Amino acid sequence: MGFRTEFNSVCKFKSEQELYELLEYGRGKMVKKGFRVYPAGQKVIAYTPDNKAIAIVRIVASIAEINFQGEEVTEVEMELVRTLTEEESRVQTALAHEMFFGEQARTGV
């Protein structure tokens, strides 16, 4: 058991519903597997399930717990700062692919 720190400014949604709630209501949450630390107050880039940069969000709270199924999970609550322009989205998506989501990031090259 241990915490994994998410200081790399990445908040990737796995659920379209969680992303929809954030964009529609200006506040939302996501649930991640494992214990993770998302520093409250930090602004991060939010990504769609298909790895496209979509918005800037502020982390409001990060709650790590063991759920009723005995799984380690972290619930991250956030508020929408603003959506990205098309150009910002294109640039951030390309950078994130190279840094986090692409083949080189997985192999450590």
N, C-alpha and C positions, 0 to 999 in steps of 0.2 A: 504494500500500500504506500502510495506517495503522491504528492501533488505535482502536476505538470504546469509550468507557468506559460501563459499566453501573452507574452509581451511583444509579439511580432505584429501587432495591429491587424489581426485577422479574426473576423467573426463570420464563419461560414455556416449558413443555414442548411440543414439537411431536410427541412420540411417547408414546402411551399406555403402551408397554412401559417406557420410561425412568421415567415417573411411577410405574408399578406397582412397579418395583424399589425406588424410594425409599420408598414407603409400606409395602411388605412387609418390607424388610430394614433400613430405617433409614439406609441409605446408598445413594447412586446417582450417576449422572453423566448429563450431557446434552451433545450436540454441537451447536454453533452455527456457522453459516456466517460467515466473515470473522474478522478478528482483533478480539477484544474483551478488555477487562480487567474481571474480576470480582475485587474485592479479597478475598483470603483472610481468613477470620475474620469477615467481614461477615454479618449476618443479613439475609435477604431473604424476601419473600413469594413462594411458588411458585404458579403458575397452571396449570390444566389446558389442554389444547389448545383448548378452547372458551372460554377466558378467565375461568374461575371460580377465585377464590382458594381454595386448599386447605390450605396449610401454611406454617409458618415453617421455613426451612432455613438452615444455616450453610455458607458457601462454605469448602471445605477447600483446594481448589487450582484454578487456572485455567491451562491449558496451551494456548498458541497455536502453531500449526504449519502447515506446508504438507504436505498428505497426499500419498499416492502418485498421486492423480489431478491433482496440481498445484493443488488448491483450498486457499484459506486457511480454516482451521477453528480453533475454540477448543473444547476439552473442559473442562467445568466439573464438578468433583467436589464433592459436597455431602453433608451429614448432616442427617437430620430432627431438628429441635428439638421440634416438636409439630404436630399437625394443628389447624386452626382450628375453633372452634365454628361452628354454623350462623349465628349472629348476626354473628360476626367475618367470616365468609366473605361474607355478604351485603353488609356495609359495605365491605370491601376490594374486592370485585368491582365495586361501584358506583363507588368512587373510581378504580379502575384504568381502568374504561371511560371515565370523563371525562378522565383524565390521559394514558393511554397507548394504549388500544385503540379509543376512540370516534372519530367523524368530526372533532370539533374538534381532537383531538390530531394528526391527520394533516394538517390544513390549517393548523395553527399559529394558529388564531383564539383 
